[in-house]
Structure formats: structure tokens, C-alpha cells
Amino acid sequence: MTTNLAIDTGAPRNVTGHVVSGSLAAGALAAGINYNKYKKGQIGKNEAIQDSLKLSIQGGIVTGSSIAAANYVGEGSYMKMLTALSIGMAGVYAVEKINEKLTPRFKEEIIEEEEEK
């Protein structure tokens, strides 16, 4: 459904390209923050890597869904905009839940590796 309330958001942007850009930007930011925490001894190396990867993926999802939503606003399609944002939120939530499920497994592997040494 298209309405007459379209907002000029400029030319539609490439969603896939922005997913990659968002992942790289979020990953760089997360890596810097987690490296600082690692150097201060607040988190371990594997935890820093895992969190940086998680945030990188989430950053890509958020950026892609936001760009898609902005494209739909430019078309005046607000239902599609809400759908794109909902998909982004669901994606971030899914990554969070997957990370929660995998974290105990990663910690077990780290303990096993340390015991072998």
C-alpha cells in the first residue's frame, strides 16, 4: 500500500552493500572496545572475539534493515518500512539467542583446552 505521505529520502540505497558496511563498522567498534576490556583484564581473549563477532553480525542486520526501511519510507510504503524494521529486530534477537546457546559450549571448550595444557 502506497500513500501520498512519501518522504524524499533520496535515491534508493543498496541494502546488501549497507549490510556489509554496517557489519564492518560495528565490528571495528566492537573490536576496539573489547580489545580495551581484554587489555584491562576484564574479559578473556575468546570472549572478546566472540562478542566482537556477535556485534558485527548484529550491526549488519540493523544497518541493512534500517536502509531497507528508509527506502520504503521514500516510496511511501509504511507497512513495508515496519516490516523491514521488525525483521531487523528479529534478526538481532535471534543472534542474541544463538549466542546465549553457544556461549556455555565455547566456555567448556576453553576449559578443556586449558586443562590439556
Contact map, one row per residue, 1 for C-alpha under 8 A:
111000000000000000000000000000000000000000000000000000000000000000000000000011100000000000000000000000000000000000000
111100000000000000000000000000000000000000000000000000000000000000000000001111000000000000000000000000000000000000000
111111000000000000000000000000000000000000000000000000000000000000000000000110000000000000000000000000000000000000000
011111000000000000000000000000000000000000000000000000000000000000000000000100000000000000000000000000000000000000000
001111100000000000000000000000000000000000000000000000000000000000000000000100000000000000000000000000000000000000000
001111110000000000000000000000000000000000000000000000000000000000000000111110000000000000000000000000000000000000000
000011111000000000000000000000000000000000000000000000000000000000000000111100000000000000000000000000000000000000000
000001111100000000000000000000000000000000000000000000000000000000000000010000000000000000000000000000000000000000000
000000111111000000000000000000000000000000000000000000000000000000000110110000000000000000000000000000000000000000000
000000011111000000000000000000000000000000000000000000000000000000000000010000000000000000000000000000000000000000000
000000001111100000000000000000000000000000000000000000000000000000000000000000000000000000000000000000000000000000000
000000001111110000000000000000000000000000000000000000000000000000000010010000000000000000000000000000000000000000000
000000000011111000000000000000000000000000000000000000000000000000110010000000000000000000000000000000000000000000000
000000000001111111000000000000000000000000000000000000000000000000100000000000000000000000000000000000000000000000000
000000000000111111100000000000000000000000000000000000000000000110110000000000000000000000000000000000000000000000000
000000000000011111110000000000000000000000000000000000000000000100000000000000000000000000000000000000000000000000000
000000000000011111111000000000000000000000000000000000000000000000000000000000000000000000000000000000000000000000000
000000000000011111111100000000000000000000000000000000000001001100100000000000000000000000000000000000000000000000000
000000000000001111111110000000000000000000000000000000000011111100000000000000000000000000000000000000000000000000000
000000000000000111111111000000000000000000000000000000000001000000000000000000000000000000000000000000000000000000000
000000000000000011111111100000000000000000000000000000000001000000000000000000000000000000000000000000000000000000000
000000000000000001111111110000000000000000000000000000010011111100000000000000000000000000000000000000000000000000000
000000000000000000111111111000000000000000000000000000011111101000000000000000000000000000000000000000000000000000000
000000000000000000011111111100000000000000000000000000010001000000000000000000000000000000000000000000000000000000000
000000000000000000001111111110000000000000000000000000010010000000000000000000000000000000000000000000000000000000000
000000000000000000000111111111000000000000000000000000110111000000000000000000000000000000000000000000000000000000000
000000000000000000000011111111100000000000000000000110111010000000000000000000000000000000000000000000000000000000000
000000000000000000000001111111110000000000000000000000010000000000000000000000000000000000000000000000000000000000000
000000000000000000000000111111111000000000000000000000000000000000000000000000000000000000000000000000000000000000000
000000000000000000000000011111111100000000000000001100110000000000000000000000000000000000000000000000000000000000000
000000000000000000000000001111111110000000000001100100000000000000000000000000000000000000000000000000000000000000000
000000000000000000000000000111111111000000000000000000000000000000000000000000000000000000000000000000000000000000000
000000000000000000000000000011111111100000000000000000000000000000000000000000000000000000000000000000000000000000000
000000000000000000000000000001111111110000100001101100000000000000000000000000000000000000000000000000000000000000000
000000000000000000000000000000111111111000000001000000000000000000000000000000000000000000000000000000000000000000000
000000000000000000000000000000011111111100000000000000000000000000000000000000000000000000000000000000000000000000000
000000000000000000000000000000001111111111100001000000000000000000000000000000000000000000000000000000000000000000000
000000000000000000000000000000000111111111111001000000000000000000000000000000000000000000000000000000000000000000000
000000000000000000000000000000000011111111000000000000000000000000000000000000000000000000000000000000000000000000000
000000000000000000000000000000000001111111100000000000000000000000000000000000000000000000000000000000000000000000000
000000000000000000000000000000000000111111110000000000000000000000000000000000000000000000000000000000000000000000000
000000000000000000000000000000000000111111110000000000000000000000000000000000000000000000000000000000000000000000000
000000000000000000000000000000000100110111111011000000000000000000000000000000000000000000000000000000000000000000000
000000000000000000000000000000000000010011111111000000000000000000000000000000000000000000000000000000000000000000000
000000000000000000000000000000000000010000111111100000000000000000000000000000000000000000000000000000000000000000000
000000000000000000000000000000000000000000011111110000000000000000000000000000000000000000000000000000000000000000000
000000000000000000000000000000000000000000111111111000000000000000000000000000000000000000000000000000000000000000000
000000000000000000000000000000100110110000111111111100000000000000000000000000000000000000000000000000000000000000000
000000000000000000000000000000100100000000001111111110000000000000000000000000000000000000000000000000000000000000000
000000000000000000000000000000000000000000000111111111000000000000000000000000000000000000000000000000000000000000000
000000000000000000000000000001000100000000000011111111100000000000000000000000000000000000000000000000000000000000000
000000000000000000000000001001100100000000000001111111110000000000000000000000000000000000000000000000000000000000000
000000000000000000000000001000000000000000000000111111111000000000000000000000000000000000000000000000000000000000000
000000000000000000000000000000000000000000000000011111111100000000000000000000000000000000000011001000000000000000000
000000000000000000000000011001000000000000000000001111111110000000000000000000000000000000000000000000000000000000000
000000000000000000000111111101000000000000000000000111111111000000000000000000000000000000000000000000000000000000000
000000000000000000000010001000000000000000000000000011111111100000000000000000000000000000000010000000000000000000000
000000000000000000000010010000000000000000000000000001111111110000000000000000000000000000110010000000000000000000000
000000000000000000100110111000000000000000000000000000111111111000000000000000000000000000000000000000000000000000000
000000000000000001111111010000000000000000000000000000011111111100000000000000000000000000000000000000000000000000000
000000000000000000100110000000000000000000000000000000001111111110000000000000000000000100110000000000000000000000000
000000000000000000100100000000000000000000000000000000000111111111000000000000000000000110010000000000000000000000000
000000000000000001100110000000000000000000000000000000000011111111100000000000000000000000000000000000000000000000000
000000000000001101100100000000000000000000000000000000000001111111110000000000000000000100000000000000000000000000000
000000000000001000000000000000000000000000000000000000000000111111111000000000000001101100000000000000000000000000000
000000000000000000000000000000000000000000000000000000000000011111111100000000000001100100000000000000000000000000000
000000000000111001000000000000000000000000000000000000000000001111111110000000000000000000000000000000000000000000000
000000000000101000000000000000000000000000000000000000000000000111111111000000001001000000000000000000000000000000000
000000000000000000000000000000000000000000000000000000000000000011111111100000011111100000000000000000000000000000000
000000001000000000000000000000000000000000000000000000000000000001111111110000001000000000000000000000000000000000000
000000001001100000000000000000000000000000000000000000000000000000111111111000001000000000000000000000000000000000000
000000000000000000000000000000000000000000000000000000000000000000011111111111011000000000000000000000000000000000000
000001101000000000000000000000000000000000000000000000000000000000001111111111001000000000000000000000000000000000000
000001111101000000000000000000000000000000000000000000000000000000000111111110000000000000000000000000000000000000000
010001100000000000000000000000000000000000000000000000000000000000000011111110000000000000000000000000000000000000000
011111100000000000000000000000000000000000000000000000000000000000000001111111000000000000000000000000000000000000000
111001000000000000000000000000000000000000000000000000000000000000000001111111111000000000000000000000000000000000000
110000000000000000000000000000000000000000000000000000000000000000000001100111111100000000000000000000000000000000000
100000000000000000000000000000000000000000000000000000000000000000000000000011111110000000000000000000000000000000000
000000000000000000000000000000000000000000000000000000000000000000001001000011111111000000000000000000000000000000000
000000000000000000000000000000000000000000000000000000000000000000011111100011111111100000000000000000000000000000000
000000000000000000000000000000000000000000000000000000000000000000001000000001111111110000000000000000000000000000000
000000000000000000000000000000000000000000000000000000000000000000001000000000111111111000000000000000000000000000000
000000000000000000000000000000000000000000000000000000000000000011011000000000011111111100000000000000000000000000000
000000000000000000000000000000000000000000000000000000000000000011001000000000001111111110000000000000000000000000000
000000000000000000000000000000000000000000000000000000000000000000000000000000000111111111000000000000000000000000000
000000000000000000000000000000000000000000000000000000000000000010000000000000000011111111100000000000000000000000000
000000000000000000000000000000000000000000000000000000000000110111000000000000000001111111110000000000000000000000000
000000000000000000000000000000000000000000000000000000000000010000000000000000000000111111111000000000000000000000000
000000000000000000000000000000000000000000000000000000000000000000000000000000000000011111111100000000000000000000000
000000000000000000000000000000000000000000000000000000000100100000000000000000000000001111111110000000000000000000000
000000000000000000000000000000000000000000000000000000000100110000000000000000000000000111111111000000000000000000000
000000000000000000000000000000000000000000000000000000000000000000000000000000000000000011111111100000000000000000000
000000000000000000000000000000000000000000000000000000000000000000000000000000000000000001111111110000000000000000000
000000000000000000000000000000000000000000000000000001001100000000000000000000000000000000111111111000000000000000000
000000000000000000000000000000000000000000000000000001000000000000000000000000000000000000011111111100000000000000000
000000000000000000000000000000000000000000000000000000000000000000000000000000000000000000001111111110000000000000000
000000000000000000000000000000000000000000000000000000000000000000000000000000000000000000000111111111000000000000000
000000000000000000000000000000000000000000000000000001000000000000000000000000000000000000000011111111100000000000000
000000000000000000000000000000000000000000000000000000000000000000000000000000000000000000000001111111110000000000000
000000000000000000000000000000000000000000000000000000000000000000000000000000000000000000000000111111111000000000000
000000000000000000000000000000000000000000000000000000000000000000000000000000000000000000000000011111111100000000000
000000000000000000000000000000000000000000000000000000000000000000000000000000000000000000000000001111111110000000000
000000000000000000000000000000000000000000000000000000000000000000000000000000000000000000000000000111111111000000000
000000000000000000000000000000000000000000000000000000000000000000000000000000000000000000000000000011111111100000000
000000000000000000000000000000000000000000000000000000000000000000000000000000000000000000000000000001111111110000000
000000000000000000000000000000000000000000000000000000000000000000000000000000000000000000000000000000111111111000000
000000000000000000000000000000000000000000000000000000000000000000000000000000000000000000000000000000011111111100000
000000000000000000000000000000000000000000000000000000000000000000000000000000000000000000000000000000001111111110000
000000000000000000000000000000000000000000000000000000000000000000000000000000000000000000000000000000000111111111000
000000000000000000000000000000000000000000000000000000000000000000000000000000000000000000000000000000000011111111100
000000000000000000000000000000000000000000000000000000000000000000000000000000000000000000000000000000000001111111110
000000000000000000000000000000000000000000000000000000000000000000000000000000000000000000000000000000000000111111111
000000000000000000000000000000000000000000000000000000000000000000000000000000000000000000000000000000000000011111111
000000000000000000000000000000000000000000000000000000000000000000000000000000000000000000000000000000000000001111111
000000000000000000000000000000000000000000000000000000000000000000000000000000000000000000000000000000000000000111111
000000000000000000000000000000000000000000000000000000000000000000000000000000000000000000000000000000000000000011111
